[in-house]
Amino acid sequence: MKNFPVNVDGKEYWISRSNAVVGIVFKWENGQYYILANKRGNGCPDYVGKWNIPCGYVDYNESILDAVSREIFEETGLLIPKKDWKLCAVSSDPSDEKQTISFRFYTIYWNGYGNLTSENSEPDEVDEIKWIPFSEVENYEWAFNQLQVIMDFIEEVESGELSNEKVKVY
């Protein structure tokens, strides 16, 4: 399928692949690393009951940094400023399930971001939010291809190679 035009209120727009953001938040506590995740609720269109890294689509007239901060706030209640995000990967492989172009960001958690809550999310979008130890991520059922995303991220953190100066593009 090719891109195609649609007309809305007399203005032409082109429909093409969607853009999404993934917000990887991690922390060091009690001698181990944790990653922030949420369990998808009945209000989600797919992967209900599976765990995921907070993520979502970029809205019209929204930057990717605004989008990742908004998605994290909606799904976890944390207020993370745009300046604290670091781009770590871009996935644009058209063989991925929905052909979404995903911009993966990460940040290190600190208490000033607030408390975990899903009260800002779409109705029934989030069932649970928790910090999952790196050592336990394989014990969870993950939505999308996020187990691989997390395992790649863990490898970079543990090897000390995590850097926004060398963004991975897939």
TAJO-V902034 format. One record per residue. N is the residue number from 0. PHI is phi in degrees with one decimal (none if undefined). Layout:
<<N	PHI> <N	PHI>>
This chain:
<<0	none> <1	-97.3> <2	-64.1> <3	-145.9> <4	-86.4> <5	-133.5> <6	-110.4> <7	-131.4> <8	51.9> <9	76.8> <10	-117.6> <11	-91.6> <12	-125.5> <13	-106.7> <14	-89.6> <15	-150.4> <16	-61.1> <17	-83.7> <18	-112.3> <19	-133.3> <20	-124.8> <21	-126.8> <22	-110.4> <23	-88.4> <24	-113.1> <25	-134.9> <26	-147.7> <27	-111.5> <28	-153.7> <29	51.5> <30	79.0> <31	-149.3> <32	-88.1> <33	-130.2> <34	-122.9> <35	-82.1> <36	-143.7> <37	-135.2> <38	-94.8> <39	-73.2> <40	-93.2> <41	-64.4> <42	-80.5> <43	-82.4> <44	-73.8> <45	-157.6> <46	53.7> <47	-59.0> <48	86.5> <49	-91.9> <50	-91.9> <51	-153.1> <52	-74.8> <53	-51.5> <54	-159.5> <55	173.0> <56	-82.3> <57	-78.7> <58	-77.5> <59	-58.9> <60	63.6> <61	-126.2> <62	-78.4> <63	-68.1> <64	-69.8> <65	-61.7> <66	-64.4> <67	-67.6> <68	-65.2> <69	-64.3> <70	-61.3> <71	-61.7> <72	-62.6> <73	-62.2> <74	-91.5> <75	-131.3> <76	84.3> <77	-78.7> <78	-101.0> <79	-107.0> <80	-64.3> <81	-54.5> <82	-65.8> <83	-87.1> <84	-85.1> <85	-124.4> <86	-72.7> <87	-118.5> <88	-163.9> <89	-129.2> <90	-110.7> <91	-131.8> <92	-64.0> <93	-66.7> <94	-84.5> <95	-62.3> <96	-43.5> <97	-111.8> <98	58.3> <99	-74.4> <100	-90.2> <101	-111.5> <102	-102.8> <103	-99.2> <104	-117.2> <105	-139.2> <106	-154.3> <107	-98.0> <108	-66.3> <109	-142.8> <110	-58.4> <111	-67.9> <112	-77.1> <113	107.7> <114	-106.0> <115	-71.4> <116	-160.2> <117	-106.6> <118	-67.0> <119	-95.1> <120	-84.5> <121	-59.4> <122	-54.3> <123	61.8> <124	-75.1> <125	-121.4> <126	-88.9> <127	-158.0> <128	-128.3> <129	-158.3> <130	-91.1> <131	-108.0> <132	-59.4> <133	-49.6> <134	-67.6> <135	-113.9> <136	-60.5> <137	-74.0> <138	-85.6> <139	-110.3> <140	-91.7> <141	-108.1> <142	-76.6> <143	53.7> <144	-106.1> <145	-71.2> <146	-60.9> <147	-65.2> <148	-59.1> <149	-66.1> <150	-62.9> <151	-62.9> <152	-64.4> <153	-58.0> <154	-59.5> <155	-66.4> <156	-64.4> <157	-69.6> <158	-86.9> <159	77.3> <160	-96.8> <161	-70.4> <162	-158.0> <163	-80.9> <164	-80.9> <165	-129.5> <166	-73.7> <167	-81.8> <168	-119.8> <169	-108.5>>
